[in-house]
């Protein structure tokens, strides 16, 4: 019997890697989204592999994708938690926005 590739292993790996960048650029929300999708697809393929282990050839890529997705998920949760903490520490949304305006003024960036 010819071995096939797991259908979502490569896309889950790509989404897991994208989640690192998205985590930094969107206060964790993008990382949560991309790594969540990557983890879901990896789990789906893992179930498919467990039904027929001899029929698929790229299980190591799937394990890597799952690991990258978990790391992205953890980093996204940490980044999101830090963003929430900054908002709460600033005295709510208005205080946070005022701090951001002050930072922009110090940098010489006009709004």
Backbone torsions as a table, in degrees:
resi	resn	phi	psi	omega
1	UNK	NA	135.5	-178.8
2	UNK	-80.6	136.2	179.7
3	UNK	-81.8	141.6	177.8
4	UNK	-107.7	168.6	173.9
5	UNK	-94.8	145.9	176.0
6	UNK	-65.3	134.5	-169.5
7	UNK	-67.9	-29.1	-173.6
8	UNK	-111.6	5.8	-175.2
9	UNK	-64.2	-45.4	-177.0
10	UNK	-70.3	-42.5	-179.0
11	UNK	-68.7	-33.7	177.7
12	UNK	-69.5	-33.2	175.4
13	UNK	-66.6	-43.8	178.8
14	UNK	-63.3	-44.6	179.0
15	UNK	-64.5	-36.5	176.9
16	UNK	-63.3	-40.5	178.3
17	UNK	-69.0	-41.0	177.5
18	UNK	-62.5	-31.0	-178.8
19	UNK	-63.3	-29.2	176.8
20	UNK	-62.8	-47.3	-179.6
21	UNK	-67.5	-44.0	-179.0
22	UNK	-64.8	-30.7	178.5
23	UNK	-63.0	-40.5	-178.2
24	UNK	-76.8	-31.0	-173.3
25	UNK	-90.2	-11.6	-174.0
26	UNK	-134.9	29.6	179.7
27	UNK	55.5	30.9	175.4
28	UNK	96.6	-20.9	-175.9
29	UNK	-66.9	-44.2	177.4
30	UNK	-63.1	-39.2	177.4
31	UNK	-63.9	-39.8	176.8
32	UNK	-62.1	-43.2	-178.5
33	UNK	-64.7	-55.6	-176.1
34	UNK	-66.7	-42.3	-179.6
35	UNK	-71.6	-31.4	175.7
36	UNK	-64.2	-44.8	177.5
37	UNK	-64.1	-43.5	180.0
38	UNK	-61.9	-41.7	179.9
39	UNK	-66.2	-41.2	178.2
40	UNK	-61.1	-46.7	179.6
41	UNK	-64.4	-37.5	178.5
42	UNK	-66.0	-42.1	178.3
43	UNK	-65.1	-37.7	178.4
44	UNK	-62.6	-45.3	178.2
45	UNK	-68.8	-32.1	178.4
46	UNK	-64.4	-40.2	175.9
47	UNK	-63.2	-40.9	178.5
48	UNK	-62.8	-41.9	179.0
49	UNK	-65.3	-41.5	-178.6
50	UNK	-65.1	-25.1	176.9
51	UNK	-71.9	-33.4	-177.8
52	UNK	-146.9	79.7	-175.4
53	UNK	-64.1	-28.4	-177.9
54	UNK	-82.5	-9.7	-175.1
55	UNK	-90.7	-4.6	-174.8
56	UNK	-128.6	145.5	-172.7
57	UNK	-109.3	-13.9	-172.6
58	UNK	-114.4	45.2	179.0
59	UNK	-68.8	-31.3	178.7
60	UNK	-65.2	-36.7	175.8
61	UNK	-65.0	-37.1	178.4
62	UNK	-66.2	-41.0	177.9
63	UNK	-63.0	-39.9	177.6
64	UNK	-63.8	-44.0	179.6
65	UNK	-62.0	-40.6	179.2
66	UNK	-65.4	-42.2	178.5
67	UNK	-64.0	-44.1	178.9
68	UNK	-63.3	-39.8	179.1
69	UNK	-64.6	-40.7	179.3
70	UNK	-66.2	-43.0	178.5
71	UNK	-63.1	-43.6	177.1
72	UNK	-61.1	-39.0	178.9
73	UNK	-65.5	-42.7	178.8
74	UNK	-64.6	-45.7	178.3
75	UNK	-62.5	-38.3	179.5
76	UNK	-66.3	-40.4	178.1
77	UNK	-64.8	-41.1	178.1
78	UNK	-64.2	-45.5	179.9
79	UNK	-64.4	-40.8	178.9
80	UNK	-66.3	-40.7	177.3
81	UNK	-63.1	-39.6	178.0
82	UNK	-66.1	-38.4	178.5
83	UNK	-64.7	-42.9	177.8
84	UNK	-64.4	-41.3	178.8
85	UNK	-61.7	-41.4	178.5
86	UNK	-62.7	-39.8	179.6
87	UNK	-66.7	-44.5	179.9
88	UNK	-66.3	-41.9	-178.9
89	UNK	-66.4	-27.6	-179.4
90	UNK	-82.3	-3.7	179.2
91	UNK	90.7	32.5	178.7
92	UNK	100.9	-176.1	-175.1
93	UNK	-64.5	-42.6	-178.7
94	UNK	-63.6	-42.8	177.9
95	UNK	-64.0	-38.6	178.1
96	UNK	-64.4	-44.6	179.9
97	UNK	-65.3	-35.8	177.5
98	UNK	-65.4	-40.8	176.2
99	UNK	-62.0	-39.8	179.6
100	UNK	-66.2	-38.6	177.0
101	UNK	-62.8	-41.3	178.7
102	UNK	-64.0	-40.9	178.4
103	UNK	-63.1	-43.6	179.5
104	UNK	-64.3	-38.7	178.4
105	UNK	-65.8	-40.4	178.5
106	UNK	-64.6	-32.6	177.9
107	UNK	-81.3	-10.2	179.4
108	UNK	80.2	23.9	180.0
109	UNK	-97.7	125.0	178.3
110	UNK	-84.6	149.0	178.2
111	UNK	-99.3	NA	NA
